[in-house]
């Protein structure tokens, strides 16, 4: 087994690192339970000479749990739901998707 795969399995199984979530396809309404690592980094946007700092919501999910996420799909954690915006991006090892999310209405 690849050492990176083994490390990712341990990280995503750790309850202090990852949380249970539900992925819902925007096109087929298919549902899959997944585990995600939540991140909320500040995002800096420049406009002319001004710089704006805004909140963002990102999640990392294993490719083995979610092979084909698409913009518009939903990620539900407890009572909170988020919509994937933009194209998901895989890491260098092709083991983890980074999803850019916005709260669902």
C-alpha positions, -999 to 999 in steps of 0.1 A, spaced: 0 0 0 12 35 -8 25 53 23 5 84 13 -27 64 11 -21 49 45 -14 83 60 -46 98 45 -67 69 58 -54 76 93 -59 114 91 -95 111 77 -104 85 104 -92 108 132 -123 125 147 -103 156 157 -92 161 121 -121 151 99 -159 151 102 -187 130 87 -205 146 58 -230 138 30 -223 145 -6 -254 150 -28 -251 151 -66 -267 181 -83 -276 161 -114 -287 127 -101 -295 134 -64 -272 104 -56 -261 106 -19 -228 93 -5 -214 95 30 -179 110 31 -154 124 56 -141 159 51 -115 182 66 -129 217 69 -108 248 64 -118 285 65 -88 306 53 -90 343 47 -90 352 11 -73 384 -1 -87 400 -33 -69 430 -49 -89 457 -67 -67 485 -79 -47 498 -49 -72 483 -25 -70 448 -8 -101 431 6 -100 403 31 -130 379 30 -139 346 46 -139 315 26 -150 279 31 -128 250 18 -130 213 24 -106 185 16 -121 151 7 -103 119 -4 -106 110 -41 -113 74 -30 -145 87 -11 -156 111 -38 -142 103 -73 -160 130 -93 -173 161 -75 -188 188 -97 -197 225 -92 -233 226 -79 -231 194 -58 -240 197 -21 -219 189 9 -240 185 41 -225 185 76 -251 182 103 -277 209 96 -253 230 74 -252 226 37 -227 240 12 -226 242 -26 -194 234 -45 -184 264 -65 -157 264 -91 -138 233 -103 -125 209 -76 -87 207 -75 -67 175 -67 -34 175 -48 -1 164 -64 -5 128 -54 -41 127 -67 -54 115 -33 -74 146 -21 -98 170 -37 -99 206 -24 -134 220 -28 -143 257 -27 -177 260 -11 -204 286 -4 -233 283 21 -264 269 4 -296 289 6 
